[in-house]
């Protein structure tokens, strides 16, 4: 493919994740040495020495900080709106590239696909990489992308509204994807670029934040339902979503899920004015076209690897 001039900014938002961030920054040091690549980090009120560590050890990084946390989406919006390069890589503080020289592949793909607004990476969720990292998947247009590792064509970002900060966490990528679709931009899955997201997904249910995560996940899905779904489908889809949570979790004794479900319904009611104000519903034809796209590629696992159970 040859050497292609890069024009990228790497964006990382972090809060009290010192050890994870150290690993991530170490993994991208080769990219940071590229004079055509800049990196911006937003420290959202960390109290673990993150700001001091980055300032001392990575003086070329454009670092900023909130003394008091203002939220993940606030930081992501600020970073994206500050970006002046053609492309912006959004990377979580606990994720890193496994693929060598990923920027060449990404830029080449953007050049070959001028309607692509976001490139979604192939993501392995786990603390240890599998032995076999080869994928036989093909590139394709998909409905949405995963927040922990994706790349924006900045022209597309400027064509849509900012991430909705009132979502707080979860759902913002789907919000952006619907907006991109309305503006005739597409999201493409690029399996050639592999990222490891260093989290243990299965253990999250045991974590103390399980209830709040589930609550935010449910309400964001319902926000999106009311913002973009044709109105004739909305009541049935909402009722079905509640039914599934009751059947699969609450009726099986997961009372934390009941607490999350009730909280999410309250959040939905509270935000009705915003849902009315920002509604940008798809037409029936747009809805059909959107749902003919492949589902978002969230979790990747190697085929024929019995050690890796389905997430």
C-alpha positions as CSV (number, residue, x, y, z in Angstrom):
1,X,0.0,0.0,0.0
2,X,3.0,2.3,0.6
3,X,3.4,5.1,3.1
4,X,0.4,7.4,3.3
5,X,0.6,10.7,5.0
6,X,-1.4,10.6,8.2
7,X,-3.8,13.3,9.3
8,X,-5.1,12.0,12.6
9,X,-5.9,13.1,16.1
10,X,-6.2,10.5,18.8
11,X,-8.8,11.5,21.4
12,X,-8.9,9.9,24.9
13,X,-11.3,10.8,27.7
14,X,-10.3,9.5,31.2
15,X,-11.3,9.7,34.8
16,X,-9.5,7.9,37.7
17,X,-8.2,5.2,35.4
18,X,-4.5,5.8,35.9
19,X,-3.2,2.2,35.4
20,X,-5.4,1.6,32.3
21,X,-4.3,4.9,30.8
22,X,-0.6,4.1,31.4
23,X,-1.0,0.9,29.4
24,X,-2.9,2.6,26.6
25,X,-0.4,5.4,26.2
26,X,2.5,2.9,26.2
27,X,0.8,1.0,23.4
28,X,0.5,4.1,21.2
29,X,3.9,5.6,21.7
30,X,4.9,4.7,18.2
31,X,1.9,6.6,16.8
32,X,2.7,9.6,19.1
33,X,6.2,9.8,17.6
34,X,4.6,10.5,14.2
35,X,4.7,14.2,13.7
36,X,1.6,14.1,11.6
37,X,-0.4,12.6,14.5
38,X,-1.6,14.6,17.5
39,X,-3.1,13.4,20.7
40,X,-5.6,15.1,22.9
41,X,-6.5,13.8,26.4
42,X,-9.4,15.2,28.6
43,X,-9.0,14.4,32.3
44,X,-12.5,14.6,33.7
45,X,-11.6,15.4,37.3
46,X,-9.3,12.5,38.1
47,X,-7.9,12.3,41.6
48,X,-5.3,9.6,41.0
49,X,-2.4,11.6,39.6
50,X,-3.5,11.2,35.9
51,X,-3.0,14.8,35.0
52,X,0.4,15.1,36.6
53,X,1.6,11.8,35.0
54,X,0.6,12.8,31.5
55,X,2.0,16.3,31.8
56,X,5.4,15.0,33.0
57,X,5.8,12.0,30.7
58,X,4.0,13.0,27.5
59,X,4.6,16.8,27.0
60,X,3.5,16.6,23.3
61,X,0.0,15.5,24.3
62,X,-2.6,18.3,24.3
63,X,-3.9,17.8,27.8
64,X,-6.9,19.5,29.5
65,X,-8.7,18.9,32.7
66,X,-12.0,19.5,34.5
67,X,-11.4,20.2,38.1
68,X,-14.9,18.9,38.7
69,X,-16.3,16.1,36.5
70,X,-18.6,17.3,33.7
71,X,-19.2,13.9,32.2
72,X,-17.9,11.6,29.5
73,X,-20.0,13.0,26.7
74,X,-19.2,16.6,27.5
75,X,-15.5,15.7,27.2
76,X,-16.0,13.8,23.9
77,X,-17.9,16.7,22.4
78,X,-15.2,19.2,23.4
79,X,-12.4,17.0,22.0
80,X,-14.1,16.4,18.7
81,X,-15.0,20.1,18.3
82,X,-11.4,21.0,19.0
83,X,-10.0,18.6,16.4
84,X,-8.6,20.3,13.3
85,X,-7.2,17.2,11.4
86,X,-9.2,15.3,8.8
87,X,-9.8,12.2,11.0
88,X,-10.2,11.7,14.7
89,X,-9.6,8.4,16.5
90,X,-11.8,8.0,19.6
91,X,-10.0,5.5,21.9
92,X,-11.0,4.5,25.4
93,X,-8.4,4.7,28.1
94,X,-8.6,0.9,28.5
95,X,-8.2,0.1,24.8
96,X,-5.3,-0.2,22.4
97,X,-4.5,-1.1,18.8
98,X,-3.4,-4.7,18.2
99,X,-2.9,-4.2,14.4
100,X,0.4,-2.7,13.4
101,X,0.3,0.5,11.3
102,X,-3.5,0.9,11.7
103,X,-3.5,4.5,10.4
104,X,-2.5,3.6,6.9
105,X,-5.3,1.1,6.6
106,X,-7.9,3.5,8.0
107,X,-6.9,6.4,5.8
108,X,-6.8,4.2,2.7
109,X,-10.3,3.0,3.5
110,X,-11.6,6.5,3.9
111,X,-10.0,7.5,0.6
112,X,-11.7,4.6,-1.2
113,X,-15.1,5.2,0.4
114,X,-16.0,8.9,0.3
115,X,-19.4,8.4,1.8
116,X,-18.0,6.7,5.0
117,X,-18.4,9.0,8.0
118,X,-17.2,6.6,10.7
119,X,-14.9,3.6,10.6
120,X,-15.7,1.0,13.3
121,X,-12.8,-1.2,14.4
122,X,-12.9,-4.9,15.1
123,X,-12.9,-5.1,18.9
124,X,-11.9,-8.0,21.2
125,X,-13.3,-7.5,24.7
126,X,-11.1,-9.3,27.2
127,X,-8.1,-9.1,29.5
128,X,-6.1,-11.5,27.4
129,X,-5.9,-11.7,23.6
130,X,-6.7,-15.1,22.0
131,X,-3.9,-16.9,20.2
132,X,-5.7,-16.5,16.9
133,X,-6.3,-12.9,15.9
134,X,-7.1,-13.6,12.2
135,X,-10.5,-12.7,10.9
136,X,-12.1,-13.7,7.6
137,X,-14.8,-11.0,7.9
138,X,-15.3,-8.5,5.2
139,X,-15.7,-4.8,5.4
140,X,-19.4,-3.7,5.3
141,X,-21.8,-1.0,6.0
142,X,-23.3,-1.4,9.5
143,X,-26.0,0.4,11.5
144,X,-23.7,1.8,14.2
145,X,-20.3,1.6,16.0
146,X,-18.8,1.0,19.4
147,X,-17.5,4.0,21.5
148,X,-14.3,2.4,22.7
149,X,-12.6,2.4,19.3
150,X,-13.8,4.1,16.1
151,X,-12.6,6.8,13.7
152,X,-14.5,9.9,12.6
153,X,-14.2,11.6,9.3
154,X,-14.4,15.1,10.7
155,X,-16.4,16.5,7.8
156,X,-19.2,14.0,8.8
157,X,-19.0,15.0,12.5
158,X,-19.6,18.6,11.6
159,X,-22.7,17.6,9.7
160,X,-24.5,16.3,12.7
161,X,-25.4,17.5,16.3
162,X,-23.1,16.9,19.2
163,X,-23.5,13.8,21.3
164,X,-26.5,14.4,23.7
165,X,-24.9,15.0,27.1
166,X,-28.2,14.2,28.8
167,X,-27.8,10.5,27.7
168,X,-24.8,10.6,30.2
169,X,-23.5,7.2,29.1
170,X,-24.7,4.6,26.5
171,X,-26.5,5.2,23.3
172,X,-24.6,8.2,22.0
173,X,-23.0,6.3,19.2
174,X,-26.4,5.1,18.0
175,X,-27.7,8.7,18.2
176,X,-24.8,9.8,16.0
177,X,-25.4,6.9,13.6
178,X,-29.0,7.8,13.1
179,X,-28.0,11.4,12.5
180,X,-25.3,10.3,10.0
181,X,-27.9,8.2,8.2
182,X,-30.2,11.2,7.9
183,X,-27.3,13.1,6.3
184,X,-26.4,10.3,3.9
185,X,-23.2,9.3,5.6
186,X,-22.5,5.7,6.4
187,X,-20.7,3.7,9.1
188,X,-18.4,1.0,7.9
189,X,-16.9,-2.0,9.8
190,X,-13.2,-2.4,9.1
191,X,-12.1,-5.8,10.5
192,X,-8.6,-5.3,9.3
193,X,-8.0,-3.0,12.3
194,X,-8.1,-4.9,15.5
195,X,-8.4,-3.2,19.0
196,X,-8.3,-4.9,22.4
197,X,-10.7,-3.5,24.9
198,X,-9.2,-4.6,28.2
199,X,-12.4,-5.3,30.2
200,X,-13.9,-8.5,31.7
201,X,-17.5,-8.2,30.4
202,X,-18.8,-11.2,32.2
203,X,-17.8,-9.8,35.6
204,X,-19.7,-6.5,35.2
205,X,-22.9,-8.0,36.5
206,X,-21.2,-8.5,39.8
207,X,-19.8,-5.0,39.9
208,X,-21.4,-2.4,42.2
209,X,-22.4,-0.3,39.2
210,X,-24.4,-3.0,37.6
211,X,-27.8,-1.4,38.4
212,X,-26.8,2.1,37.2
213,X,-25.2,0.7,34.0
214,X,-28.4,-1.3,33.2
215,X,-30.6,1.7,34.0
216,X,-28.6,3.9,31.6
217,X,-28.5,1.2,28.9
218,X,-32.3,0.8,29.0
219,X,-33.2,4.4,29.1
220,X,-30.8,5.3,26.2
221,X,-32.4,2.6,24.1
222,X,-35.8,4.1,24.9
223,X,-34.6,7.7,24.2
224,X,-33.5,6.5,20.8
225,X,-36.8,4.8,20.2
226,X,-38.7,8.0,20.8
227,X,-36.2,10.2,18.9
228,X,-35.9,8.2,15.7
229,X,-38.5,5.4,15.4
230,X,-41.6,6.0,13.3
231,X,-44.3,6.8,15.9
232,X,-46.6,3.9,14.9
233,X,-44.0,1.4,16.1
234,X,-43.0,3.1,19.3
235,X,-45.6,1.9,21.9
236,X,-45.2,-1.8,20.9
237,X,-41.4,-1.7,20.9
238,X,-41.4,0.0,24.3
239,X,-43.8,-2.6,25.7
240,X,-41.8,-5.4,24.3
241,X,-38.5,-4.1,25.8
242,X,-40.1,-3.9,29.3
243,X,-41.5,-7.4,28.9
244,X,-38.1,-8.9,27.9
245,X,-36.5,-7.3,31.0
246,X,-39.1,-8.7,33.2
247,X,-39.0,-12.2,31.7
248,X,-35.2,-12.6,31.4
249,X,-34.1,-10.8,34.6
250,X,-36.8,-9.8,37.1
251,X,-38.9,-12.9,37.0
252,X,-35.7,-14.9,37.5
253,X,-34.9,-13.1,40.8
254,X,-32.7,-10.3,39.5
255,X,-34.3,-7.5,41.6
256,X,-31.4,-5.1,40.8
257,X,-32.8,-5.3,37.3
258,X,-36.2,-4.3,38.6
259,X,-34.7,-1.3,40.3
260,X,-32.9,-0.4,37.0
261,X,-36.1,-0.9,35.0
262,X,-38.2,1.4,37.2
263,X,-35.4,4.1,37.3
264,X,-35.2,4.0,33.5
265,X,-38.9,4.5,33.1
266,X,-38.7,7.5,35.4
267,X,-35.8,8.9,33.4
268,X,-37.9,8.5,30.2
269,X,-40.8,10.4,31.6
270,X,-38.5,13.2,32.9
271,X,-36.9,13.7,29.5
272,X,-40.2,13.7,27.5
273,X,-39.7,17.5,26.7
274,X,-36.2,16.8,25.3
275,X,-37.5,13.8,23.3
276,X,-40.1,16.0,21.7
277,X,-37.8,18.9,21.1
278,X,-35.0,16.8,19.5
279,X,-37.1,14.2,17.7
280,X,-35.9,13.5,14.1
281,X,-37.9,10.5,13.2
282,X,-37.1,8.3,10.2
283,X,-39.7,7.9,7.5
284,X,-41.0,4.3,7.0
285,X,-38.8,4.0,3.9
286,X,-35.7,5.3,5.8
287,X,-36.5,2.9,8.7
288,X,-36.7,0.0,6.3
289,X,-33.4,0.9,4.7
290,X,-31.6,1.5,8.0
291,X,-32.7,-1.9,9.3
292,X,-31.6,-3.7,6.2
293,X,-28.0,-2.7,7.2
294,X,-25.9,-5.3,9.1
295,X,-26.2,-5.0,12.9
296,X,-23.4,-3.2,14.7
297,X,-20.3,-5.3,15.1
298,X,-19.8,-5.0,18.9
299,X,-17.9,-8.1,20.0
300,X,-15.4,-10.0,18.0
301,X,-14.2,-13.6,18.8
302,X,-12.1,-16.0,16.8
303,X,-14.0,-18.8,15.2
304,X,-13.5,-22.4,16.3
305,X,-11.9,-21.4,19.6
306,X,-13.6,-23.4,22.3
307,X,-11.9,-21.5,25.0
308,X,-13.8,-18.4,24.1
309,X,-17.5,-18.6,25.0
310,X,-20.0,-16.4,23.4
311,X,-20.3,-13.1,25.2
